[in-house]
Amino acid sequence: MNDDNSINVDKSIVPVSLDNIRNQLIDRLLFGSFLISIIGVPASVSRYVSTGWMTLYGIHIFLGLLVVLTYLFKNKIPYFYKSLFLVCLYALVGIVGMFTVGHLGAGVWWLIMSAFLVSSLYSLKAGIWTLVMSTIIVIISGYLFTVGMLARGFDANLYFSSHSSWITLLVAASFMPFVILQSLAAFQHATLSLLNQVNDQKSIIHEMATHDQLTGLLILNQANENLLLAIKNADISGKRVAIFFIDLDNYKNVNDKHGHDAGDEVLKEVAQRMLNHIDEDDTASRIGGDEFVLIFPEIDLLESVKVKAQNLIDDISKPYNYKNNTIHIGASIGISLYNDNGTDPKSLRILADKAMYSVKATGKKGYAFA
């Protein structure tokens, strides 16, 4: 017989940690940056045909190689450093682009994406500050180009007619945002899934905290809360509340003769038979061992209480089948009434318990009022 009502959380439903989900996001972004490096860096460098060699291309090659190495060794790098690397990478590419080719390049896109990435990985406030800094960089770059302190060293028309410059812009304006948005969408989906698992876990823990794990009936504390509510409602309606204290007859013989597994199965079946006799507003609880408490609010006539008690005894006394064995038990029921016999849950339960023992002493399989 299982009397352990302690809470044991099912380890198989413990959700994946948020740190793992965030790490998966960074790895997705690293993979996307890896692809961008393979496609974008060669396209960027090939622009030297129309612009001549620029420091920008050397920086792109260096950063591209750094992305490839980071991606290859991503499993050995902590999440914080990988996320910081990506943010700095996007921001640096944007800054270098703005101060070398101005708005002819895709520097603005990289700056915008760096701000978006910061807001997603860290906080909205940090993202806003990054966007403010990006705006300042664009303003400074624009000012330096307009006053002549910075100047492009190539023919803009030749640059615009270069296929490689348009491919570079295409990578920055469409492929890069796609990688980021797709990674963030996967992150959001995984986070929502995690929240659903947490809510499911909370529901299970609440079920374990309020219900008997063997029979699924309420435990005593929860039954007491329901009884207090029934008493308050009875004070308003002027009706009675009936408390049944039920103890199974000859149940010990079930465990001794057929084993504890048989005893557990019988308890489950008893609980189900009890549930067949209660309505939505009634309460069925197992308070330990083979003892149960049923609560019936809004009682008008004592005769209805007697009928409920006898029907329960008759149903519980029907044979039980366990592995081709027929098992017979009975039920003794003690009944107390609010407010005829008491005014608080504890005293009402004690009086019902005493009435139940009076039934035990006079032959079992019956009921008695306090």
C-alpha positions as CSV (number, residue, x, y, z in Angstrom):
1,M,0.0,0.0,0.0
2,N,1.4,3.4,-1.0
3,D,0.9,6.1,1.6
4,D,3.6,8.5,0.4
5,N,2.1,11.8,-0.6
6,S,5.5,13.6,-1.1
7,I,6.1,15.5,-4.2
8,N,8.4,13.8,-6.7
9,V,8.8,15.7,-9.9
10,D,9.1,13.6,-13.0
11,K,12.6,14.2,-14.3
12,S,11.6,13.3,-17.9
13,I,9.6,16.5,-18.2
14,V,12.1,19.0,-16.7
15,P,12.4,21.6,-19.5
16,V,15.6,22.5,-21.4
17,S,17.3,25.4,-19.7
18,L,17.1,28.9,-21.2
19,D,20.9,29.0,-21.4
20,N,20.9,26.1,-23.8
21,I,18.3,27.9,-26.0
22,R,20.3,31.1,-26.0
23,N,23.4,29.1,-26.9
24,Q,21.6,27.5,-29.8
25,L,20.6,31.0,-31.0
26,I,24.2,32.1,-31.0
27,D,25.3,29.0,-32.9
28,R,22.6,29.7,-35.5
29,L,23.8,33.2,-35.9
30,L,27.4,32.0,-36.1
31,F,26.4,29.6,-38.8
32,G,24.7,32.3,-40.7
33,S,27.7,34.6,-40.3
34,F,29.9,31.7,-41.5
35,L,27.8,31.5,-44.7
36,I,27.9,35.3,-45.1
37,S,31.7,35.2,-44.8
38,I,31.9,32.5,-47.5
39,I,29.7,34.5,-49.9
40,G,30.2,38.1,-48.8
41,V,33.9,38.3,-48.2
42,P,34.9,37.1,-51.8
43,A,32.2,39.4,-53.2
44,S,33.5,42.3,-51.2
45,V,37.1,41.8,-52.0
46,S,36.4,41.4,-55.7
47,R,35.3,45.0,-55.7
48,Y,38.9,46.0,-55.9
49,V,38.6,45.7,-59.7
50,S,36.5,48.8,-59.8
51,T,37.7,50.6,-56.7
52,G,41.3,49.6,-56.4
53,W,42.6,47.9,-53.2
54,M,41.3,49.4,-50.0
55,T,42.0,48.8,-46.3
56,L,38.3,47.8,-46.1
57,Y,38.9,44.6,-48.0
58,G,41.8,43.5,-45.8
59,I,39.6,44.0,-42.7
60,H,36.8,42.0,-44.4
61,I,39.2,39.1,-45.1
62,F,40.5,39.2,-41.5
63,L,37.0,39.3,-40.0
64,G,35.8,36.5,-42.3
65,L,38.7,34.3,-41.2
66,L,37.9,35.1,-37.6
67,V,34.2,34.1,-38.2
68,V,35.2,30.8,-39.7
69,L,37.6,30.0,-36.8
70,T,34.9,31.0,-34.2
71,Y,32.3,28.8,-35.9
72,L,34.7,25.8,-36.1
73,F,35.5,26.1,-32.4
74,K,32.1,27.3,-31.2
75,N,31.6,24.4,-28.8
76,K,34.7,25.5,-26.8
77,I,33.7,29.1,-26.5
78,P,31.3,30.3,-23.8
79,Y,28.0,31.9,-24.8
80,F,29.0,35.4,-23.5
81,Y,32.1,35.6,-25.7
82,K,30.4,34.3,-28.8
83,S,27.5,36.8,-28.4
84,L,29.9,39.6,-27.8
85,F,32.0,38.6,-30.8
86,L,28.9,38.7,-33.1
87,V,27.8,42.1,-31.9
88,C,31.3,43.6,-32.3
89,L,31.6,41.9,-35.7
90,Y,28.5,43.5,-37.1
91,A,29.2,46.9,-35.6
92,L,32.8,46.9,-36.8
93,V,31.9,46.0,-40.4
94,G,29.3,48.8,-40.3
95,I,31.7,51.4,-38.9
96,V,34.5,50.5,-41.3
97,G,32.0,50.6,-44.2
98,M,30.6,54.0,-43.3
99,F,34.0,55.6,-43.0
100,T,35.4,54.1,-46.3
101,V,32.6,54.0,-48.8
102,G,29.9,56.0,-47.0
103,H,26.3,55.3,-48.1
104,L,27.6,53.5,-51.2
105,G,28.3,50.5,-49.1
106,A,26.1,48.4,-46.8
107,G,27.5,49.9,-43.6
108,V,24.1,51.2,-42.4
109,W,22.6,47.7,-42.7
110,W,25.3,46.2,-40.5
111,L,24.9,48.9,-37.9
112,I,21.1,48.5,-37.8
113,M,21.5,44.7,-37.5
114,S,24.0,45.1,-34.7
115,A,21.5,47.2,-32.7
116,F,18.8,44.7,-33.4
117,L,21.1,41.9,-32.3
118,V,22.0,43.7,-29.1
119,S,18.3,44.3,-28.2
120,S,17.6,40.6,-28.8
121,L,20.6,39.1,-27.0
122,Y,20.8,41.6,-24.1
123,S,18.0,44.1,-23.5
124,L,15.9,46.7,-25.3
125,K,17.6,49.5,-23.5
126,A,21.0,48.3,-24.7
127,G,19.7,47.9,-28.2
128,I,18.4,51.5,-28.2
129,W,21.7,52.8,-27.0
130,T,23.5,50.8,-29.8
131,L,21.0,52.3,-32.3
132,V,21.8,55.8,-31.0
133,M,25.5,55.2,-31.4
134,S,25.0,53.9,-34.9
135,T,23.0,57.0,-35.8
136,I,25.9,59.2,-34.4
137,I,28.4,57.2,-36.5
138,V,26.2,57.7,-39.7
139,I,26.0,61.5,-38.9
140,I,29.7,61.8,-38.3
141,S,30.5,59.8,-41.5
142,G,28.1,61.9,-43.5
143,Y,29.5,65.1,-42.2
144,L,33.1,64.1,-42.9
145,F,32.2,63.1,-46.5
146,T,30.2,66.3,-47.1
147,V,32.9,68.7,-45.9
148,G,35.6,66.8,-47.8
149,M,37.6,65.4,-44.9
150,L,36.7,61.9,-46.2
151,A,36.6,61.1,-49.9
152,R,36.1,58.0,-51.9
153,G,39.1,57.1,-54.0
154,F,37.2,55.5,-56.9
155,D,34.7,56.3,-59.6
156,A,31.2,56.0,-58.2
157,N,29.7,55.2,-61.6
158,L,32.3,52.4,-62.1
159,Y,31.4,51.1,-58.6
160,F,27.7,51.1,-59.4
161,S,28.3,49.1,-62.6
162,S,30.3,46.5,-60.7
163,H,28.4,43.2,-60.2
164,S,30.4,42.5,-57.0
165,S,29.3,45.7,-55.4
166,W,25.6,44.8,-55.9
167,I,26.2,41.2,-54.7
168,T,27.8,42.6,-51.5
169,L,24.8,44.9,-51.0
170,L,22.4,42.0,-51.7
171,V,24.1,39.9,-49.0
172,A,23.9,42.7,-46.5
173,A,20.4,43.8,-47.3
174,S,18.6,40.4,-47.7
175,F,20.7,37.4,-46.7
176,M,22.0,38.9,-43.5
177,P,18.6,40.1,-42.2
178,F,17.1,36.7,-43.2
179,V,19.8,34.9,-41.1
180,I,19.1,37.1,-38.1
181,L,15.3,37.0,-38.3
182,Q,15.2,33.3,-38.9
183,S,17.5,32.6,-35.9
184,L,15.5,34.9,-33.7
185,A,12.2,33.3,-34.8
186,A,13.7,29.9,-33.9
187,F,14.8,31.4,-30.5
188,Q,11.3,32.7,-29.9
189,H,9.7,29.3,-30.7
190,A,12.1,27.5,-28.4
191,T,11.4,30.0,-25.6
192,L,7.7,29.6,-26.0
193,S,8.1,25.9,-25.9
194,L,10.1,26.2,-22.7
195,L,7.4,28.4,-21.1
196,N,4.8,25.8,-22.0
197,Q,6.9,23.1,-20.4
198,V,7.3,25.2,-17.3
199,N,3.6,25.8,-17.1
200,D,3.0,22.0,-17.5
201,Q,5.5,21.4,-14.8
202,K,3.7,23.9,-12.5
203,S,0.4,22.1,-13.2
204,I,1.9,18.8,-12.3
205,I,3.5,20.1,-9.1
206,H,0.2,21.7,-8.1
207,E,-1.6,18.4,-8.8
208,M,0.9,16.6,-6.6
209,A,0.6,19.1,-3.9
210,T,-3.2,18.9,-3.7
211,H,-4.0,15.4,-4.8
212,D,-3.2,11.9,-3.5
213,Q,-0.8,10.4,-6.0
214,L,-2.3,6.9,-5.8
215,T,-6.0,7.6,-6.1
216,G,-6.0,11.1,-7.6
217,L,-8.4,12.2,-4.8
218,L,-7.7,15.4,-2.9
219,I,-5.5,15.3,0.2
220,L,-6.6,16.4,3.6
221,N,-5.4,20.0,3.5
222,Q,-7.3,20.7,0.3
223,A,-10.4,18.9,1.6
224,N,-10.3,21.2,4.7
225,E,-10.2,24.3,2.4
226,N,-13.2,23.0,0.5
227,L,-15.0,22.3,3.8
228,L,-14.3,25.9,5.0
229,L,-15.8,27.2,1.8
230,A,-18.8,24.8,2.2
231,I,-19.4,26.1,5.8
232,K,-19.3,29.7,4.6
233,N,-21.9,29.0,1.9
234,A,-24.0,27.1,4.4
235,D,-24.1,30.1,6.7
236,I,-25.5,32.1,3.8
237,S,-28.0,29.4,2.6
238,G,-29.0,28.1,6.0
239,K,-28.4,24.5,4.8
240,R,-26.3,21.7,6.3
241,V,-22.9,20.2,5.3
242,A,-22.4,16.5,5.7
243,I,-18.9,15.1,6.4
244,F,-18.4,11.3,5.8
245,F,-15.5,9.7,7.5
246,I,-15.0,6.3,5.7
247,D,-12.8,3.4,6.7
248,L,-12.6,0.2,4.6
249,D,-13.5,-3.0,6.3
250,N,-11.1,-6.0,6.1
251,Y,-8.7,-4.1,3.9
252,K,-5.7,-5.3,5.9
253,N,-6.5,-8.8,4.7
254,V,-6.1,-7.7,1.1
255,N,-2.5,-6.6,1.6
256,D,-1.7,-9.7,3.7
257,K,-3.3,-12.2,1.3
258,H,-2.8,-10.7,-2.1
259,G,0.1,-8.2,-1.6
260,H,0.5,-4.4,-1.6
261,D,0.0,-4.1,-5.4
262,A,-3.4,-5.6,-5.0
263,G,-4.1,-3.3,-2.1
264,D,-3.2,-0.3,-4.3
265,E,-5.4,-1.4,-7.1
266,V,-8.3,-1.9,-4.7
267,L,-7.8,1.7,-3.3
268,K,-7.9,3.1,-6.9
269,E,-11.1,1.3,-7.6
270,V,-12.6,2.4,-4.3
271,A,-11.8,6.0,-5.2
272,Q,-13.4,5.6,-8.6
273,R,-16.6,4.2,-7.1
274,M,-16.7,7.1,-4.6
275,L,-16.4,9.6,-7.4
276,N,-19.4,8.0,-9.0
277,H,-21.5,9.1,-6.0
278,I,-20.4,12.8,-5.8
279,D,-21.4,15.9,-7.7
280,E,-19.3,18.8,-8.9
281,D,-19.7,20.7,-5.7
282,D,-18.9,17.7,-3.5
283,T,-15.4,16.7,-2.3
284,A,-13.7,13.3,-2.2
285,S,-10.4,13.0,-0.4
286,R,-8.0,10.3,0.8
287,I,-6.5,11.3,4.1
288,G,-4.2,8.3,4.5
289,G,-4.1,4.5,4.3
290,D,-7.6,3.2,3.7
291,E,-9.4,6.2,5.2
292,F,-11.4,8.7,3.2
293,V,-13.4,11.9,3.8
294,L,-16.3,13.0,1.7
295,I,-17.9,16.4,2.0
296,F,-21.5,17.0,0.8
297,P,-22.6,20.7,1.0
298,E,-26.0,22.2,0.6
299,I,-27.8,19.3,2.4
300,D,-31.6,19.9,2.7
301,L,-32.9,16.6,4.2
302,L,-31.2,14.0,6.5
303,E,-32.9,11.3,4.5
304,S,-30.7,12.2,1.5
305,V,-27.6,11.8,3.7
306,K,-28.7,8.3,4.7
307,V,-29.3,7.3,1.1
308,K,-25.9,8.6,0.0
309,A,-24.2,6.6,2.9
310,Q,-26.0,3.4,2.1
311,N,-25.4,3.7,-1.7
312,L,-21.7,4.2,-1.0
313,I,-21.5,1.1,1.3
314,D,-23.4,-1.0,-1.2
315,D,-21.1,0.1,-4.1
316,I,-17.8,-0.2,-2.1
317,S,-18.9,-3.7,-0.9
318,K,-19.2,-5.1,-4.4
319,P,-16.5,-7.6,-5.3
320,Y,-13.1,-6.5,-6.7
321,N,-11.2,-8.5,-9.3
322,Y,-7.4,-8.6,-9.2
323,K,-5.5,-11.1,-11.4
324,N,-8.4,-13.5,-11.5
325,N,-8.8,-13.2,-7.7
326,T,-12.1,-12.0,-6.2
327,I,-11.6,-9.6,-3.3
328,H,-14.3,-8.6,-0.8
329,I,-14.1,-5.6,1.4
330,G,-16.7,-3.3,3.1
331,A,-17.0,0.3,4.4
332,S,-17.8,1.8,7.7
333,I,-19.0,5.4,7.6
334,G,-19.2,8.0,10.4
335,I,-21.2,11.1,9.6
336,S,-21.1,14.6,11.2
337,L,-23.2,17.6,10.2
338,Y,-22.5,21.3,10.2
339,N,-23.7,23.0,12.2
340,D,-25.6,20.3,14.1
341,N,-22.5,18.7,15.5
342,G,-19.7,21.3,15.2
343,T,-18.6,24.5,13.6
344,D,-15.0,23.9,12.5
345,P,-13.5,21.3,10.1
346,K,-11.3,19.6,12.7
347,S,-14.1,19.0,15.3
348,L,-16.5,17.9,12.5
349,R,-13.9,15.4,11.2
350,I,-13.1,14.1,14.7
351,L,-16.8,13.6,15.5
352,A,-17.3,11.7,12.2
353,D,-14.2,9.6,13.0
354,K,-15.7,8.6,16.3
355,A,-19.0,7.8,14.7
356,M,-17.2,5.6,12.2
357,Y,-15.5,3.6,15.1
358,S,-18.8,3.1,16.7
359,V,-19.9,1.3,13.4
360,K,-16.7,-0.8,13.5
361,A,-17.5,-1.8,17.1
362,T,-21.0,-2.9,16.2
363,G,-20.5,-5.1,13.1
364,K,-19.0,-2.9,10.3
365,K,-20.5,-2.3,6.9
366,G,-22.8,0.4,8.1
367,Y,-23.1,4.1,8.9
368,A,-23.7,6.1,12.1
369,F,-24.3,9.8,12.8
370,A,-22.3,11.7,15.4
